[in-house]
Amino acid sequence: MQWAAVESTASKIGCTAETPRRWVRQAERDQGLREGPTTAERQRVQALEHEVRKRRNAELVHEIELA
C-alpha cells in the first residue's frame, strides 16, 4: 500500500493516518476498484434514513395531537 504517502499526508494536514487511508479506500470504491458502497450510494442511504426519521417524528406528533 501507499502507507508512507498516507502517513506523510496525515502529518502535513494534522490528522491521523487513518483519515487519508479512509479517503483512499473510498476513492477506490468510487472508481470501482474496491468492493463496497460508493459515496453516492452512501449519500442515498443517509438521505433515506433521514426521510424515515422525519416521517416517524411526524407520525409521533400526529399521535400526540390526537390523544
C-alpha positions in Angstrom: 0.0 0.0 0.0 0.9 3.7 -0.2 1.4 3.8 3.6 4.4 6.2 3.5 2.4 8.6 1.4 -0.6 8.3 3.7 1.5 8.9 6.8 3.2 11.9 5.2 0.0 13.4 4.1 -1.6 12.9 7.5 1.3 14.7 9.3 1.1 17.6 6.9 -2.6 18.1 7.3 -2.6 17.4 11.1 -4.7 14.2 11.3 -4.0 10.6 12.0 -3.0 8.3 9.1 -6.4 6.6 9.4 -8.2 9.6 7.9 -6.4 9.8 4.5 -6.3 6.0 4.4 -10.1 6.0 4.5 -10.2 8.7 1.8 -8.1 6.5 -0.4 -10.3 3.4 0.2 -13.4 5.4 -0.5 -11.9 6.8 -3.7 -11.1 3.2 -4.8 -14.7 2.2 -4.1 -16.0 5.2 -6.1 -13.8 4.2 -9.0 -14.9 0.6 -8.9 -11.5 -0.7 -7.8 -12.8 -2.0 -4.4 -15.9 -3.6 -3.2 -18.3 -1.7 -1.1 -20.8 1.2 -1.3 -19.8 4.3 -3.3 -20.1 7.8 -2.0 -23.3 8.3 -4.0 -24.8 5.1 -2.5 -23.8 6.1 1.0 -25.4 9.5 0.5 -28.6 8.0 -0.8 -28.9 5.7 2.2 -28.3 8.6 4.5 -31.0 10.7 2.7 -33.4 7.8 3.0 -32.7 7.3 6.7 -33.2 11.0 7.3 -36.6 10.8 5.5 -37.6 7.8 7.6 -36.7 9.7 10.8 -38.7 12.7 9.7 -41.8 10.6 8.9 -41.6 8.7 12.2 -41.4 12.0 14.1 -44.3 13.4 12.2 -46.3 10.3 13.0 -45.5 10.6 16.7 -46.5 14.3 16.7 -49.8 13.4 15.0 -50.5 10.6 17.5 -49.8 13.0 20.4 -52.1 15.6 18.9 -54.9 13.0 18.6 -54.5 11.9 22.2 
